[in-house]
């Protein structure tokens, strides 16, 4: 559908998937995904922070949904690129992790973040702290990408209360130092005679 050339991708660059909130990835699920879709079979080259376990994913598949999805599709879209799986178990959701990335000698060149929070619940000081770290990694040549959220423009508050509909962007996708990535919906028309 997207005409992605799976022969592209270079081992001279690097990419990273950021995970948190107890998510775990499975190497065997990744291999199954790659075989099933006839993709280049490759493994995650570096795991930081643990949370990579076939056993955990077999016992509690819900604990692996987000991490598996993120790793599998990043590696499908950018094959042949060394991939780091970076699990952050720290108390702070984003800033402390990004401080660690900024301190790396050679951080991955593209980092995918599929987590976020409604910007309206964020303090200005927290957003500024994140943006400062995002600038630091940007100067190092790192591109941060983040999901624009599962709920679109209304934000996650509208899930439980339709009166909360409005424009509630997701942070860090709304940061000026992050590339926001939205979803795609495809509908197929079926004609009957």
C-alpha positions in Angstrom: 0.0 0.0 0.0 2.8 2.4 0.8 5.3 1.2 -1.8 8.1 0.9 0.7 11.2 -0.4 -1.0 12.4 -3.1 1.4 15.8 -3.2 -0.2 16.5 0.3 1.2 17.9 1.0 4.6 21.5 1.4 5.7 23.6 -0.1 8.4 25.5 3.2 8.5 22.6 4.8 10.5 20.6 3.7 13.5 17.1 3.8 14.9 15.5 3.3 18.3 12.1 2.4 19.7 11.3 4.0 23.1 9.1 1.9 25.4 7.8 2.3 28.9 4.9 1.5 31.2 5.7 -2.2 31.6 5.7 -3.1 27.9 7.9 -6.0 26.8 9.0 -7.0 23.3 9.5 -10.5 22.0 12.3 -11.6 19.7 10.3 -14.6 18.5 7.2 -12.5 17.8 9.5 -10.2 15.7 10.9 -13.2 13.7 7.3 -14.5 13.2 6.1 -11.1 11.9 9.1 -10.8 9.6 8.6 -14.3 8.1 4.8 -13.9 7.9 5.1 -10.7 5.8 8.1 -11.9 3.8 10.4 -9.1 5.3 14.1 -9.0 5.9 14.7 -11.2 8.9 16.8 -9.3 11.4 17.0 -9.0 15.2 17.1 -6.0 17.5 20.7 -5.1 17.7 20.7 -3.5 21.2 18.4 -3.8 24.2 18.7 -1.1 26.9 16.7 -1.5 30.1 15.5 -5.0 29.6 11.9 -5.9 29.0 12.7 -8.2 26.1 11.3 -11.6 26.8 9.5 -14.3 24.8 8.3 -15.9 28.0 6.6 -12.8 29.3 4.9 -12.2 26.0 3.6 -15.8 25.9 2.3 -15.5 29.4 0.8 -12.0 29.2 0.3 -10.9 25.6 -1.3 -7.6 26.6 2.0 -6.6 28.2 3.7 -6.8 24.8 1.2 -5.3 22.4 2.7 -1.8 22.2 6.3 -2.8 22.2 5.9 -5.6 19.6 3.9 -3.3 17.3 6.5 -0.5 17.6 9.5 -2.7 17.0 7.9 -4.8 14.2 6.7 -1.9 12.2 9.8 0.3 12.6 12.0 -2.6 11.4 9.6 -3.3 8.5 9.6 0.3 7.3 13.4 0.8 7.8 15.0 -2.6 7.2 18.7 -3.2 7.4 19.0 -0.3 10.0 20.4 -1.4 13.4 17.6 -1.1 15.9 17.8 -0.3 19.6 15.0 -1.3 21.9 15.2 1.2 24.8 12.9 0.5 27.7 12.7 3.3 30.3 11.5 2.2 33.7 12.2 5.4 35.5 9.6 7.4 37.4 9.6 10.3 35.0 7.8 9.6 31.8 10.0 11.4 29.3 12.4 14.1 30.5 14.7 11.8 32.6 14.9 9.3 29.7 15.7 12.1 27.2 18.5 13.3 29.5 20.0 9.8 29.3 19.7 9.8 25.5 21.4 13.3 25.3 24.3 12.0 27.4 24.9 9.0 25.1 28.2 9.1 23.2 26.5 8.0 19.9 22.7 8.1 20.3 20.5 6.4 17.6 19.7 8.8 14.7 15.9 8.2 14.7 13.9 7.6 17.9 10.3 6.6 17.8 8.0 7.5 20.7 4.5 6.1 20.6 3.5 7.5 24.0 2.0 10.8 24.9 -0.4 12.7 27.1 -2.9 15.4 26.4 -0.9 18.6 26.3 -3.5 20.4 28.4 -2.5 18.4 31.5 1.2 19.2 31.0 2.9 22.0 33.0 4.8 24.6 31.1 8.0 23.8 33.1 7.8 20.1 32.1 7.2 20.9 28.4 10.2 23.3 28.6 12.4 20.7 30.2 11.5 18.2 27.5 12.1 20.7 24.8 15.5 21.6 26.1 16.6 18.0 26.0 15.0 17.5 22.6 17.1 20.5 21.3 20.2 18.8 22.8 19.6 15.5 20.9 18.6 17.4 17.8 22.0 19.1 17.8 23.5 15.7 17.9 21.7 14.8 14.7 18.9 12.8 16.3 15.3 13.0 14.9 12.6 12.4 17.4 9.2 11.2 16.1 6.1 10.7 18.2 2.6 9.4 17.8 0.0 12.1 17.5 -2.2 9.8 19.6 -4.8 7.2 19.4 -7.7 9.6 19.7 -6.9 12.2 17.1 -7.4 15.9 17.7 -10.0 15.5 20.5 -7.4 13.8 22.7 -7.8 10.9 25.1 -10.3 12.8 27.4 -13.0 12.5 24.8 -13.0 8.7 25.1 -14.9 8.8 28.4 -16.7 12.2 28.0 -17.9 13.4 24.6 -18.3 16.9 26.1 -14.4 17.0 26.2 -14.2 17.0 22.4 -12.1 19.8 21.1 -8.5 20.3 20.1 -6.3 18.6 22.6 -3.0 17.7 21.0 -0.8 15.0 22.4 2.6 15.8 23.8 5.5 15.2 22.9 4.1 15.1 19.4 3.1 18.7 19.8 6.6 19.8 20.7 8.2 22.0 18.0 11.3 19.7 18.3 9.5 16.5 17.5 8.1 15.2 14.2 4.5 14.2 14.8 3.3 11.0 13.0 -0.4 10.4 12.5 -2.2 7.2 11.6 -3.8 6.1 8.4 -7.2 4.7 7.9 -8.0 2.8 4.7 -11.5 2.0 3.6 -12.3 -0.3 0.8 -15.5 0.1 -1.0 -17.3 -3.1 -1.9 -19.6 -3.0 -4.8 -22.3 -5.6 -5.2 -24.3 -6.2 -8.3 
